[in-house]
């Protein structure tokens, strides 16, 4: 039996969970074009990550901000490599944990932990606003950061609250290998051969625009996106789109910022018109 997205071409830029997202779309009959924006690698500075993990075990921070599920998993994997995984997970149970959205919540759940606070909106500004309502004076605040984001405002906010930021950046992006595929994807969008583009992280937005600029194709990309429904998994991605002057046409209902609700929203929008 044909799925609800049979005949529709969906471009996804997923990297971390591309196989799952692609499978879910194909289960609905979609023709999926996969174009990862980058590969994710452990930071080369593993000594610094290891030192942060050991410090967290010896003296857990009072508060811990977790920006991404990828970051949580990378930290646990790094602890496992140096033989202190159980000690690290036990240490993570002690601080108050603030999760920027559902992905770090899910990553914590996988190791048997819960976030005391899920930040709303799940953005850096949301984290800053949440922390501003808490007495952090004299606290050590662990900050799991991620690449290609200016974290200076967050670090400054922690310091202004009278706390000591303790940051760690466990992974980096490698963008070079993906450049030819990105250029091809931009061509497909600009030519009107894509029924929708689905975005699941803010890094995908930045990388897509940067790659278009590098190719001298930003105007082609913008014209293509103006005629192509843009699906965003949640407010973090939508905020990044807005920062680049781009629109969000499709998003999950309510606060269900996950792949399956995103796909249901895509189905609801696309099936109003025939495939291209």
C-alpha positions, 0 to 999 in steps of 0.5 A: 500500500502506498504511503501518504507521502508517495511521490513527494521528494523530501530533502533532509540535512540530518547527520546524527539520526539520518538513518532513522529520519530517512526510514520514517519518511520512506515508511510513508512513501517519500522519496528521500534525498539525504544530504548531511551538512557535516560529520560530527567528530569528537573534539581533538582536545580529548585531554581537556574533555577528560579533565572536565569529566574527572573534575565533575566526578571529584567536584560535581557542579551545582548546576549543569546546562545540557545544550544537546543530546549529542553532547551528553552522549559524547561525554558519556562515551569519553568517560567510558573510554577512560574507564570511569563511565559509572562514576561519571553518570553517578556524578551527573545525578547530583547537580540540578540539570537544565536541558535545552529541549527534548534531545538532551532529555532523551540522552539523559533518560538513556543513562537513567537520569532526569533533567530537573528543568526542560528550558522553554523556549529551548534556546540559548536565550531561554537558558539565560532567562531560566538561569536569571530566575535562580540564585546562582551566586557562588555556584559552579555551573557546568555548561555543555556547549556545541560547535558553531555557536557564539556562547559568549552571552551565556558565559557572561550571563553565568558570570553576571549571576555571580557564578563560575562557568565550567564549560566543555565542548565535547565535539566538533563539526567537519564540513569539508567532505559534505560540500559537493553534496550540499552544492547539489542539494542547493541545485535541486531546491533552486530547480524546484525539484524538492517538495519540502526540506526538513530541518532538525538542527540549527546547525543545518540552517547555518551550514546550508547558508554558508555553503550557498555563500561559498558556492556563490549560490545564496540567491539561488538558494533563497529563491528556491526556499521561497517556493519550497515548504520549509519544515522545522522540528521546533523553535530552535531551528525556526529561530535560526531560520528567522535570523537568516531571513528565512521562513518556517512553513511547517512545524509540529503541533504544540511542543512535540519537537520530535521526528514523528510529529514533524513528519505528520505535520509534513504530511498534513501540509504536502498532501493538500497539493500534488507532488511536483 
